Each structure stands twice: as structure tokens, then as C-alpha cells.
Amino acid sequence: MPALNGFLWLLVCWLAGELIVHFTGMPISSGVIGMLILCAALALRGGVPDSLAAAAQPLIALLAMLIMPGVTGVFFMIDQLAGQWAAIMTGLIVGTLLSVITTLWLLKRLMQDDHAE
Amino acid sequence: MLSESIIQRLTATPLFAVALTLAAYLIAMAVLKRIGSPPWLPAILLATLTLTGALALSGINYTTYQDGAKWLTVLLGPATVALGMPLYQQLPRIRQLWRPLAICLPVSASLAVVYALGIAWLMGASHEVINSLAAKSVTAPIAMGITRQLGGNVSLLLGALLVTGVAAIMFVSLVARLMGITDERLIGFALGVNGHALGTVRAFEIGSTAGAFASLGMSLTGIFTALLLPLAWRLVG
């Protein structure tokens, strides 16, 4: 089972992230630190070992399922957030429209400048 | 509604919650395959509605379910680490376009937070709601970590991610058309930065270049926000 080998590496990176968070007190989640450690390790090694790909790919494919229990919780909070839904939805929808316009406009300009040089 | 004794028997181990989650997920996937995956209905939304329906019908309360489902959610830790693999595979693209990306990403990722929170705050959202919405453009596993750091509610955050993802998919295609943008790299990057994993899935439907740039945008937004948002929160709060 090469996937087990790869899975152990993922766990080791995550645990290393936990230790770093514990000792430095940085307000960052250990998963993100583990992700950066993994990326750096792959860059140093110069390639993705098969065992790691065998563990990482199925986990990434299943991310949607892993967050389902959390998402379900929002449907049980509908009463708890009464009176705030208009603020939440407007913030999210109008906010996303504005940030989409910003990203596209800015990147279009920056890439034109880059090509012009 | 199931009787109390049956519920107690079934939920004595985490296996019932796991089975229920797997079943809802697989049913949603099968339905989506049938109806051809419309972009306004992400798999996670349909799967979650199915699961919520099953919980409501069987009369199992959410806390009991959530306890059992920890068996699955604990895998989010290693799954987040696993994202380091596609990130490594994106590195050549970062080198190729590092200058525009280095300017655009911090501006876009910060403004995405500022716009949404500014509007919600002006409309009177509570402190807890603001903390829960802050990571709304970040891919779920990273965003959950950020939200715990900020003291927000993870379920509300995940709901916010769904709304943001669907909105980003619609707005990117609309705004790109209005601005006359056809470059797949731009459209993909905008989908990843604003619409996290949902936007990235959509970008892969447009094409593999768009998909690659979307996953790049998604990873960079996740890292940037995870590193800076909790620090910014400490300074402001």
C-alpha cells in the first residue's frame, strides 16, 4: 500500500505544523503550515513521489465530502441568525461582485503593462 | 421520525454518521450526473441539502450527528496538507507571471475581505458574524482554520463559502464579457481568487489553462489570507 506511506507523510507534515504553532504561537492553522512544509519538501526533492500522490489525490477529491458535516450546521442556525441575513447575503453577494471587478480590471491592466515592456 | 431507542442504538458509534454522510454525498453525485451539473448548483450544496433533509426526517439532532462525523472531519487536517502537492505543481506558472500576480493577489485578496465585511458591518451584522464571514473567499479547509483563529462560527463560514462561490462563478463570466476579456488565464485566476474551490471546478470546465490558473489563484489566496488575516485581526481587535 504505497498510499499509506504517503498518508503518513501528510500526517507528519500536519503534526510538524502543530508543533510550530505550539512553540511560536503564530495565529495560523497547522494545516496551512503543513501544506507549505510539504510544498517546500517537494521543491527540494524535485518531484512528487508516487506514494504521496496516491494519498493526496483521493483526499483532495474528497474535500467536498469532508466539509459536508460543517456546512450542514448552517441550516440549523437559521433562527439563531434571524435579523442578520440581509446583512450577510448583501455583504457576500455585492462584496463578491466588487472583488471580481477589481481582480479582472487590475490583472488585465497589469498583464498589458507586462507585455508592453 | 425514528424512535428514541433506535436513534440511541444507531448513534452509539460514529459509523451511522459516517454512513449517512457517504450516502448523501453519493446520492447527490448521482443526481448531478443525471441532470448535467448546472453551474448554480454545486455538488456540496445538493449533498448538504440531502443530508440536512435526512437528519430532519429521522429526528437526529445536529450535535449528535456532528460528534459522529468527527471521524470524517478529522481528515481535513491531512487533506489541507495534501494541497501542497498541486501548489508545488503550480510553481512554474508563478515564476512565469510573478510580477502581475505579486501585485494583483494581495490587493484582490484583501479587498475581497474589506468589501464584504464593510457592507455587512454597515448593515449591522454582529461581531461574531463578521468574524465568521472574513475568510469567505478562501478554500474551505484553510478557511476553517482561519475562522477558528478569529473566533467565528465554522458552519456560518461554510455557508458563506457556498454563497460566495456561486456568486463568483456568475459574476466572473458576466464581468469578463462586459470588459471584453477572453484570456483564459485571467478568467481562471479571477475564479480561483474569488470563488475558491467552487470557482476552480468551474474554471476546469472552461479549459485546462483556466483550471490551472484558478488553482494557482485559490492556493495563493488561501496562503496569503491564512498568514495575514489573523495578524490583522490582532492589530485591529
HADDOCK unambig.tbl for C-alpha pairs under 7 A between the chains (distance, minus, plus):
assign (segid A and resid 10 and name CA) (segid B and resid 78 and name CA) 5.33 0.50 0.50
assign (segid A and resid 10 and name CA) (segid B and resid 81 and name CA) 6.05 0.50 0.50
assign (segid A and resid 10 and name CA) (segid B and resid 82 and name CA) 6.49 0.50 0.50
assign (segid A and resid 11 and name CA) (segid B and resid 78 and name CA) 5.71 0.50 0.50
assign (segid A and resid 13 and name CA) (segid B and resid 81 and name CA) 6.96 0.50 0.50
assign (segid A and resid 14 and name CA) (segid B and resid 77 and name CA) 6.63 0.50 0.50
assign (segid A and resid 14 and name CA) (segid B and resid 78 and name CA) 6.24 0.50 0.50
assign (segid A and resid 14 and name CA) (segid B and resid 81 and name CA) 6.41 0.50 0.50
assign (segid A and resid 27 and name CA) (segid B and resid 149 and name CA) 6.34 0.50 0.50
assign (segid A and resid 27 and name CA) (segid B and resid 230 and name CA) 5.79 0.50 0.50
assign (segid A and resid 27 and name CA) (segid B and resid 231 and name CA) 6.78 0.50 0.50
assign (segid A and resid 28 and name CA) (segid B and resid 146 and name CA) 6.86 0.50 0.50
assign (segid A and resid 28 and name CA) (segid B and resid 226 and name CA) 6.08 0.50 0.50
assign (segid A and resid 28 and name CA) (segid B and resid 227 and name CA) 6.15 0.50 0.50
assign (segid A and resid 29 and name CA) (segid B and resid 145 and name CA) 4.98 0.50 0.50
assign (segid A and resid 29 and name CA) (segid B and resid 146 and name CA) 6.48 0.50 0.50
assign (segid A and resid 31 and name CA) (segid B and resid 77 and name CA) 5.44 0.50 0.50
assign (segid A and resid 31 and name CA) (segid B and resid 80 and name CA) 5.34 0.50 0.50
assign (segid A and resid 31 and name CA) (segid B and resid 81 and name CA) 5.46 0.50 0.50
assign (segid A and resid 32 and name CA) (segid B and resid 80 and name CA) 6.71 0.50 0.50
assign (segid A and resid 32 and name CA) (segid B and resid 81 and name CA) 6.65 0.50 0.50
assign (segid A and resid 32 and name CA) (segid B and resid 142 and name CA) 6.47 0.50 0.50
assign (segid A and resid 32 and name CA) (segid B and resid 223 and name CA) 6.94 0.50 0.50
assign (segid A and resid 34 and name CA) (segid B and resid 81 and name CA) 5.15 0.50 0.50
assign (segid A and resid 35 and name CA) (segid B and resid 80 and name CA) 6.44 0.50 0.50
assign (segid A and resid 35 and name CA) (segid B and resid 81 and name CA) 3.96 0.50 0.50
assign (segid A and resid 35 and name CA) (segid B and resid 82 and name CA) 6.51 0.50 0.50
assign (segid A and resid 35 and name CA) (segid B and resid 83 and name CA) 6.20 0.50 0.50
assign (segid A and resid 35 and name CA) (segid B and resid 84 and name CA) 4.47 0.50 0.50
assign (segid A and resid 36 and name CA) (segid B and resid 84 and name CA) 6.15 0.50 0.50
assign (segid A and resid 38 and name CA) (segid B and resid 81 and name CA) 6.87 0.50 0.50
assign (segid A and resid 38 and name CA) (segid B and resid 84 and name CA) 5.48 0.50 0.50
assign (segid A and resid 39 and name CA) (segid B and resid 84 and name CA) 4.69 0.50 0.50
assign (segid A and resid 39 and name CA) (segid B and resid 85 and name CA) 6.14 0.50 0.50
assign (segid A and resid 39 and name CA) (segid B and resid 87 and name CA) 6.61 0.50 0.50
assign (segid A and resid 39 and name CA) (segid B and resid 88 and name CA) 5.19 0.50 0.50
assign (segid A and resid 42 and name CA) (segid B and resid 88 and name CA) 6.77 0.50 0.50
assign (segid A and resid 43 and name CA) (segid B and resid 88 and name CA) 6.70 0.50 0.50
assign (segid A and resid 56 and name CA) (segid B and resid 82 and name CA) 4.89 0.50 0.50
assign (segid A and resid 59 and name CA) (segid B and resid 79 and name CA) 5.40 0.50 0.50
assign (segid A and resid 60 and name CA) (segid B and resid 79 and name CA) 5.99 0.50 0.50
assign (segid A and resid 60 and name CA) (segid B and resid 82 and name CA) 6.81 0.50 0.50
assign (segid A and resid 64 and name CA) (segid B and resid 44 and name CA) 5.92 0.50 0.50
assign (segid A and resid 65 and name CA) (segid B and resid 25 and name CA) 6.45 0.50 0.50
assign (segid A and resid 66 and name CA) (segid B and resid 72 and name CA) 5.99 0.50 0.50
assign (segid A and resid 66 and name CA) (segid B and resid 73 and name CA) 5.41 0.50 0.50
assign (segid A and resid 66 and name CA) (segid B and resid 76 and name CA) 6.50 0.50 0.50
assign (segid A and resid 67 and name CA) (segid B and resid 73 and name CA) 6.79 0.50 0.50
assign (segid A and resid 68 and name CA) (segid B and resid 44 and name CA) 6.88 0.50 0.50
assign (segid A and resid 68 and name CA) (segid B and resid 48 and name CA) 5.85 0.50 0.50
assign (segid A and resid 69 and name CA) (segid B and resid 66 and name CA) 6.38 0.50 0.50
assign (segid A and resid 69 and name CA) (segid B and resid 69 and name CA) 6.47 0.50 0.50
assign (segid A and resid 70 and name CA) (segid B and resid 154 and name CA) 6.88 0.50 0.50
assign (segid A and resid 70 and name CA) (segid B and resid 155 and name CA) 5.20 0.50 0.50
assign (segid A and resid 70 and name CA) (segid B and resid 158 and name CA) 6.85 0.50 0.50
assign (segid A and resid 71 and name CA) (segid B and resid 48 and name CA) 6.67 0.50 0.50
assign (segid A and resid 71 and name CA) (segid B and resid 155 and name CA) 5.34 0.50 0.50
assign (segid A and resid 71 and name CA) (segid B and resid 158 and name CA) 5.21 0.50 0.50
assign (segid A and resid 71 and name CA) (segid B and resid 159 and name CA) 5.93 0.50 0.50
assign (segid A and resid 72 and name CA) (segid B and resid 48 and name CA) 5.59 0.50 0.50
assign (segid A and resid 72 and name CA) (segid B and resid 52 and name CA) 5.99 0.50 0.50
assign (segid A and resid 73 and name CA) (segid B and resid 155 and name CA) 5.10 0.50 0.50
assign (segid A and resid 74 and name CA) (segid B and resid 155 and name CA) 4.93 0.50 0.50
assign (segid A and resid 74 and name CA) (segid B and resid 156 and name CA) 5.34 0.50 0.50
assign (segid A and resid 74 and name CA) (segid B and resid 159 and name CA) 5.98 0.50 0.50
assign (segid A and resid 84 and name CA) (segid B and resid 125 and name CA) 5.82 0.50 0.50
assign (segid A and resid 87 and name CA) (segid B and resid 120 and name CA) 4.72 0.50 0.50
assign (segid A and resid 87 and name CA) (segid B and resid 123 and name CA) 5.16 0.50 0.50
assign (segid A and resid 87 and name CA) (segid B and resid 124 and name CA) 6.71 0.50 0.50
assign (segid A and resid 87 and name CA) (segid B and resid 125 and name CA) 5.90 0.50 0.50
assign (segid A and resid 88 and name CA) (segid B and resid 120 and name CA) 5.76 0.50 0.50
assign (segid A and resid 90 and name CA) (segid B and resid 120 and name CA) 6.99 0.50 0.50
assign (segid A and resid 91 and name CA) (segid B and resid 116 and name CA) 4.38 0.50 0.50
assign (segid A and resid 91 and name CA) (segid B and resid 117 and name CA) 6.41 0.50 0.50
assign (segid A and resid 91 and name CA) (segid B and resid 119 and name CA) 4.89 0.50 0.50
assign (segid A and resid 91 and name CA) (segid B and resid 120 and name CA) 4.72 0.50 0.50
assign (segid A and resid 92 and name CA) (segid B and resid 116 and name CA) 5.46 0.50 0.50
assign (segid A and resid 92 and name CA) (segid B and resid 163 and name CA) 6.98 0.50 0.50
assign (segid A and resid 92 and name CA) (segid B and resid 164 and name CA) 5.95 0.50 0.50
assign (segid A and resid 93 and name CA) (segid B and resid 164 and name CA) 6.58 0.50 0.50
assign (segid A and resid 93 and name CA) (segid B and resid 167 and name CA) 6.11 0.50 0.50
assign (segid A and resid 95 and name CA) (segid B and resid 112 and name CA) 6.60 0.50 0.50
assign (segid A and resid 95 and name CA) (segid B and resid 115 and name CA) 4.85 0.50 0.50
assign (segid A and resid 95 and name CA) (segid B and resid 116 and name CA) 4.24 0.50 0.50
assign (segid A and resid 96 and name CA) (segid B and resid 112 and name CA) 6.69 0.50 0.50
assign (segid A and resid 96 and name CA) (segid B and resid 164 and name CA) 6.42 0.50 0.50
assign (segid A and resid 96 and name CA) (segid B and resid 167 and name CA) 6.68 0.50 0.50
assign (segid A and resid 96 and name CA) (segid B and resid 168 and name CA) 6.13 0.50 0.50
assign (segid A and resid 96 and name CA) (segid B and resid 194 and name CA) 6.90 0.50 0.50
assign (segid A and resid 97 and name CA) (segid B and resid 171 and name CA) 5.99 0.50 0.50
assign (segid A and resid 99 and name CA) (segid B and resid 108 and name CA) 6.41 0.50 0.50
assign (segid A and resid 99 and name CA) (segid B and resid 111 and name CA) 6.41 0.50 0.50
assign (segid A and resid 99 and name CA) (segid B and resid 112 and name CA) 5.09 0.50 0.50
assign (segid A and resid 100 and name CA) (segid B and resid 168 and name CA) 6.90 0.50 0.50
assign (segid A and resid 100 and name CA) (segid B and resid 171 and name CA) 6.80 0.50 0.50
assign (segid A and resid 100 and name CA) (segid B and resid 172 and name CA) 6.14 0.50 0.50
assign (segid A and resid 100 and name CA) (segid B and resid 190 and name CA) 6.54 0.50 0.50
assign (segid A and resid 100 and name CA) (segid B and resid 194 and name CA) 6.44 0.50 0.50
assign (segid A and resid 101 and name CA) (segid B and resid 175 and name CA) 6.58 0.50 0.50
assign (segid A and resid 102 and name CA) (segid B and resid 108 and name CA) 6.60 0.50 0.50
assign (segid A and resid 103 and name CA) (segid B and resid 104 and name CA) 6.85 0.50 0.50
assign (segid A and resid 103 and name CA) (segid B and resid 108 and name CA) 5.52 0.50 0.50
assign (segid A and resid 103 and name CA) (segid B and resid 190 and name CA) 6.02 0.50 0.50
assign (segid A and resid 104 and name CA) (segid B and resid 186 and name CA) 6.77 0.50 0.50
assign (segid A and resid 104 and name CA) (segid B and resid 190 and name CA) 6.28 0.50 0.50
assign (segid A and resid 106 and name CA) (segid B and resid 104 and name CA) 6.40 0.50 0.50
assign (segid A and resid 107 and name CA) (segid B and resid 100 and name CA) 6.59 0.50 0.50
assign (segid A and resid 107 and name CA) (segid B and resid 104 and name CA) 6.07 0.50 0.50
assign (segid A and resid 107 and name CA) (segid B and resid 186 and name CA) 6.90 0.50 0.50
assign (segid A and resid 110 and name CA) (segid B and resid 100 and name CA) 5.28 0.50 0.50
assign (segid A and resid 111 and name CA) (segid B and resid 100 and name CA) 6.06 0.50 0.50
